[in-house]
Amino acid sequence: MRHHRFVLSAALVAASVGLVPGTAHAAGPVTPAARADDAPAGDTRAEAGQGDADFEISLFAAPITAHEVQVIVQTLDRLRTYEIAYDWGDGTTSKGPSTGLDATYRNHTYAEVGTYTVTVTVKDTATGAQAVQSVKTVTDGTEYTPHAPTRLLDTRAGLGAAKAKIGGRQSVALKVAGNAAIPSDVVAVALNVTVTNTVDAGHVAVQPGRTPREARTSNLNYVAGQSVPNLVIVPVRDGHVQMFNGGWQPVDLIADVTGYFRASAASGYTSLTPVRAVDTREGLGTPQGQVPGYGTFDVAMAGHRGVPKGATAVALNLTATNPQESGHLTAYPSGHAVPATSNVNFSAGQTVANAVIVPIGPDGKITVRNGSWKPTDVVIDVAGYYSPDSQAAFVSQEPHRIFDSRTGSWFRSRGPLKGRDFATVPVFGPSDSLEAVVLNSTVTNTAGVGFLSVAADPNEWEDYETGSARTPERPVSSALNWTRGTTVPNLVQAAVGKGQILDFWNQGWESADLVVDLLGYYDPK
């Protein structure tokens, strides 16, 4: 049985709102429809104005998938037979019958994400009286625009907020819309968020909006003396995102933008089976040997490793390993000046990974810089890419937890992942063909050294329910690395496969707990 867990249908939203009878002139002003996650609106009415008696219609529109909207038309007052004509605002039309007092539901899929005006004409087939009304609707789907890596927030310097640490259990609101040339209609933003100057253990949660509130999820986990980065894709609300310090002691926060999402044509997403593009230990993708202190190297992306020419950005997992001294890595489009940003922070001898979305330079390459005085090895895995030709649009969601091995769930009993074992986690969405999901994955209570791999499961959920599932192949790529007694998060953009199931592999030999928070999904047309 397929479970759809991400969103309520527009029909359920409308039922909960109630299509209340009312009257408005047919040629009167248009009331825009609400997005599914906003306050209910978009309920507009029109009076026929001709025939032997007036009749009324109620019109509601809401998105239900990335490209699909549902329009609900309800005729009020009397039992009649009507003909309904739909102009979808994209050059296409359709027609259908309706009986009075019955709500008529009609879905439409747009070829491209965006804002559309839907015009509905309802005609009484007996009298010829008709009412015309329009409503604006915005697709839930958004597309990605790369942004040159730019620092938006640094509490150490007073950039984007007061020059002061963020107190324990306190939040800072960061203005995104209109900042650094980010458009005012931005829907979600990709930020590399770093916590630093920590004096105690804690966590950081990044959430939409500017109103401070407690968080039920986390994006970064830290201990005293650590600088920890993590990529976050978060909805923008009222032009802002907020960062909550879940520790009891003050910390400094840094946020660097690398791109944003709007309900407008730009670049869609295509997931790839993770493929290793660079490993300086083996001479893969670059000459063998550690990257010198403050050294750089270029990596050809467009036209290589499954990334086509014309791609605008790549989704990578960037890992520093065997560093001889503390430092950081920065990935940026080739041909650009070195930005004042960072993607991975490391200390001597540490292996640490971070997800990054990197704009591709005009020559099809990206550049990686070692921001340390001494050499380090670098490993890069490609997870996907953004391109105007890619069909999957992103639907951002309020971050919410979908799995925690410490508490168990309806699909798996409580208990850590054993060494060399995996957990199957269903991520059923609003359609049967999701391209990928965006997750924040965290390991904690680690009993030894290891790394996490995330891969699409080849089975349907029914196969697990009936005991006929085949054992998935063990993947070789890594999403994050850990040592004993650490808590390590990382963002994962993972293809889910036909069954919309992900496998989380504990590639170490000792047990570890796993926590997974859902941030959104990519839905193709």
Rosetta blueprint (number, residue, H / E / L):
1 M L
2 R L
3 H L
4 H L
5 R L
6 F L
7 V L
8 L L
9 S L
10 A H
11 A H
12 L H
13 V H
14 A H
15 A H
16 S H
17 V H
18 G L
19 L L
20 V L
21 P L
22 G L
23 T L
24 A L
25 H L
26 A L
27 A L
28 G L
29 P L
30 V L
31 T L
32 P L
33 A L
34 A L
35 R L
36 A L
37 D L
38 D L
39 A L
40 P L
41 A L
42 G L
43 D L
44 T E
45 R E
46 A E
47 E E
48 A L
49 G L
50 Q L
51 G L
52 D L
53 A L
54 D L
55 F L
56 E E
57 I E
58 S E
59 L E
60 F E
61 A E
62 A E
63 P E
64 I L
65 T L
66 A L
67 H L
68 E E
69 V E
70 Q E
71 V E
72 I E
73 V E
74 Q E
75 T E
76 L L
77 D L
78 R L
79 L L
80 R L
81 T E
82 Y E
83 E E
84 I E
85 A E
86 Y E
87 D E
88 W L
89 G L
90 D L
91 G L
92 T L
93 T E
94 S E
95 K E
96 G E
97 P E
98 S E
99 T E
100 G L
101 L L
102 D L
103 A E
104 T E
105 Y E
106 R E
107 N E
108 H E
109 T E
110 Y L
111 A L
112 E L
113 V L
114 G L
115 T E
116 Y E
117 T E
118 V E
119 T E
120 V E
121 T E
122 V E
123 K E
124 D E
125 T L
126 A L
127 T L
128 G L
129 A L
130 Q E
131 A E
132 V E
133 Q E
134 S E
135 V E
136 K E
137 T E
138 V E
139 T L
140 D L
141 G L
142 T E
143 E E
144 Y E
145 T E
146 P E
147 H E
148 A E
149 P E
150 T E
151 R E
152 L E
153 L E
154 D E
155 T L
156 R L
157 A L
158 G L
159 L E
160 G L
161 A L
162 A L
163 K L
164 A L
165 K L
166 I E
167 G L
168 G L
169 R L
170 Q L
171 S E
172 V E
173 A E
174 L E
175 K E
176 V L
177 A L
178 G L
179 N H
180 A H
181 A H
182 I L
183 P L
184 S L
185 D L
186 V L
187 V L
188 A E
189 V E
190 A E
191 L E
192 N E
193 V E
194 T E
195 V E
196 T E
197 N L
198 T L
199 V L
200 D L
201 A L
202 G E
203 H E
204 V E
205 A E
206 V E
207 Q E
208 P E
209 G L
210 R L
211 T L
212 P L
213 R L
214 E L
215 A L
216 R L
217 T L
218 S L
219 N L
220 L E
221 N E
222 Y E
223 V L
224 A L
225 G L
226 Q L
227 S L
228 V E
229 P E
230 N E
231 L E
232 V E
233 I E
234 V E
235 P E
236 V L
237 R E
238 D L
239 G L
240 H E
241 V E
242 Q E
243 M E
244 F E
245 N E
246 G L
247 G L
248 W L
249 Q L
250 P L
251 V E
252 D E
253 L E
254 I E
255 A E
256 D E
257 V E
258 T E
259 G E
260 Y E
261 F E
262 R E
263 A L
264 S L
265 A L
266 A L
267 S E
268 G E
269 Y E
270 T E
271 S E
272 L E
273 T E
274 P E
275 V E
276 R E
277 A E
278 V E
279 D E
280 T L
281 R L
282 E L
283 G L
284 L E
285 G L
286 T L
287 P L
288 Q L
289 G L
290 Q L
291 V E
292 P L
293 G L
294 Y L
295 G L
296 T E
297 F E
298 D E
299 V E
300 A E
301 M L
302 A L
303 G L
304 H E
305 R L
306 G L
307 V E
308 P L
309 K L
310 G L
311 A L
312 T L
313 A E
314 V E
315 A E
316 L E
317 N E
318 L E
319 T E
320 A E
321 T E
322 N L
323 P L
324 Q L
325 E L
326 S L
327 G E
328 H E
329 L E
330 T E
331 A E
332 Y E
333 P E
334 S L
335 G L
336 H L
337 A L
338 V L
339 P L
340 A L
341 T L
342 S L
343 N L
344 V E
345 N E
346 F E
347 S L
348 A L
349 G L
350 Q L
351 T L
352 V E
353 A E
354 N E
355 A E
356 V E
357 I E
358 V E
359 P E
360 I L
361 G L
362 P L
363 D L
364 G L
365 K E
366 I E
367 T E
368 V E
369 R E
370 N E
371 G L
372 S L
373 W L
374 K L
375 P L
376 T E
377 D E
378 V E
379 V E
380 I E
381 D E
382 V E
383 A E
384 G E
385 Y E
386 Y E
387 S E
388 P L
389 D L
390 S L
391 Q L
392 A E
393 A E
394 F E
395 V E
396 S E
397 Q E
398 E E
399 P E
400 H E
401 R E
402 I E
403 F E
404 D E
405 S L
406 R L
407 T L
408 G L
409 S L
410 W L
411 F L
412 R L
413 S L
414 R L
415 G L
416 P L
417 L E
418 K L
419 G L
420 R L
421 D L
422 F E
423 A E
424 T E
425 V E
426 P E
427 V L
428 F L
429 G L
430 P L
431 S L
432 D L
433 S L
434 L L
435 E L
436 A E
437 V E
438 V E
439 L E
440 N E
441 S E
442 T E
443 V E
444 T E
445 N L
446 T L
447 A L
448 G L
449 V L
450 G E
451 F E
452 L E
453 S E
454 V E
455 A E
456 A E
457 D L
458 P L
459 N L
460 E L
461 W H
462 E H
463 D H
464 Y H
465 E H
466 T H
467 G L
468 S L
469 A L
470 R L
471 T L
472 P L
473 E L
474 R L
475 P L
476 V L
477 S L
478 S L
479 A L
480 L E
481 N E
482 W E
483 T L
484 R L
485 G L
486 T L
487 T L
488 V E
489 P E
490 N E
491 L E
492 V E
493 Q E
494 A E
495 A L
496 V L
497 G L
498 K L
499 G L
500 Q L
501 I E
502 L E
503 D E
504 F E
505 W E
506 N E
507 Q L
508 G L
509 W L
510 E L
511 S L
512 A E
513 D E
514 L E
515 V E
516 V E
517 D E
518 L E
519 L E
520 G E
521 Y E
522 Y E
523 D E
524 P L
525 K L
